[in-house]
């Protein structure tokens, strides 16, 4: 699904395995995230929300916002394989 830049020193990844999405801060454990609305996920373990806010013309995710003790935009660093259809399931 891709890597995102939180700060100049901090990145995290979102990946899709076995019909489940996961978030993982660099060097830390991956935790499941759960879709609760189109383009919006919640991570129970981290008490955080992720909201995809920008898409390319072909529907690929380009940036997201993390809501955890504040609001932080994170641009996408790498291409992933998440398509709009993932959110419709």
N, C-alpha and C positions, 0 to 999 in steps of 0.2 A: 504494500500500500504506500510505502514511502518513508523517507526520513525528513524531519522538520527541524529547523533551527530556532531554539528558544532564546538563547543568548549567544554571544560570540564563543563562549566556552561550553555550551550545553546543547546537545541534540537529543532527539528521541525518535523512535521508529514506531510505526503502526504496521502490523502485519495481520494477515488472515490465514488461520490454520484450522483445519477440521471444522469448518462452519462457525468459527468464533474469531472475533477481532481481538487483538492484543496491543497494548501500548508498552513501550520499554524505553526508559531513560538510559542513555549510554552508560554501560557498566553496571546496570542494575537488573533486577528481576523483571520479567514480563508479566503484566497483569491483564486479565480480561476486561474488555470494555463492552458495553451493551447499548445497542441502538434503542433510543426511546422516542425519537421523532426523526423525520427526514434530515439527514446530514448532522445529527446530534447524537453523541455517545456519552455515557456515564461510566466512570470507573469507581466501583464501590470501595476498593482497597485504598485508593489515593484520594477519595472524595473530590474528584475532579470531573469537569465536563469538557468535552472536545466538540467543537462546532466547525464544520467545514464552511468557510465563508467565501472562497473564491474557486472558480472552475475555469478551465480553458474552454475554447469554443467547442471542442469535441467532448466536453463533459468530464475531463480528468480533473482531479483535485489539485489545486495550485497553492492553497494556504488554508490554515485553520486558526481558530482562536481557542486557547486553553483558559478555562475558568477554574482557578484554584487559588484562593486567597488573593484574588485580583483577576484582571483580564490581560492576557498576553497573546499577541498575534505571532504566529510561527509560519514563515514561508517554507514551502516544500524545497528540499535540496536534491531529491532524486526522483526519478520516475518510478511509479509503482504499478500494480496491476489492478487497482480498485477502479471499478466502472460504476456508473450510476445504477446499474441493475442490482448491485450488492445491497443497496439501500432499500430496494423494493421488496426484498424477501422477508 
